[in-house]
Amino acid sequence: MTAFSDSDIDRLLNEAEIRLSTKPQNATLHETARNANNYTLSLPASGHMTKSLNSKPKDCNLQPRIVRPQDLRLPQRADTAGSDWFHMPKTNLTTELKRDLQLITMRQTLAAGKQHFRKNTLKAALKYCQSGVLRDGKPDWLRGTREKKQPPSLVGNALHSDHVVQHLKKQYGRIQATKVKGKNGKLRKSS
């Protein structure tokens, strides 16, 4: 590599200033980076400067970053379960809905061993689910089978039935009996 003289450096700087002043001001960074990679200046043994399109420095592996404008990006998808699930929207979890979902996951405890339920494999709350109220149809309006007032919630309905209350009391008694130790009836420290 040959050293540049002061006059060559001044001449190169002047050419660069002229190129920059004639270039439009709204050129993007991407265009300037692409142009910078296309042209390199090389000094042959004769001492004259020439433009070379094919010579790139071997140690330069930098690629220009392509910035996509906002309007060309992919459109945002609506947060639904998809067309197979009739575009069910994302669930807004309220405290009442959380309690109902917990009751559904613990339904084997409330069944008092009378019914087998499939093991629950869900680790987190459901992302897409819906709950609703059962309404009477037109044929049922004469029967008057439904109450006019607001029906109780799923949790209240399940916990107030007699057999569930008795089962939970028995289960609590068994747990307390296993924790009692010795003649004095002191509770063990659970770890």
Residue pairs with C-beta under 8 A, 6 or more apart in sequence:
2 43
2 45
2 47
4 12
4 43
8 49
12 41
12 49
29 67
30 64
30 65
30 66
30 67
33 64
33 65
34 64
37 56
37 64
38 53
39 51
39 52
39 53
40 52
40 55
40 56
40 57
41 49
41 50
41 51
41 52
42 49
42 50
42 52
42 55
43 49
44 50
78 87
79 89
79 90
80 87
80 88
80 89
80 90
80 128
81 87
81 88
81 89
81 128
85 128
88 128
88 129
88 130
89 128
90 127
90 128
91 97
91 125
91 126
91 127
91 128
91 129
91 130
93 125
96 153
97 131
98 125
99 153
99 155
100 131
100 153
100 154
100 155
101 125
101 126
101 129
103 110
103 154
103 155
103 158
104 154
105 120
105 122
107 117
108 115
108 116
108 117
109 171
110 158
110 164
110 167
111 117
112 163
112 164
112 167
133 151
134 146
134 151
136 145
136 146
140 146
151 157
152 160
158 164
159 165
179 187
179 188
179 190
180 186
180 187
180 188
181 187
181 188
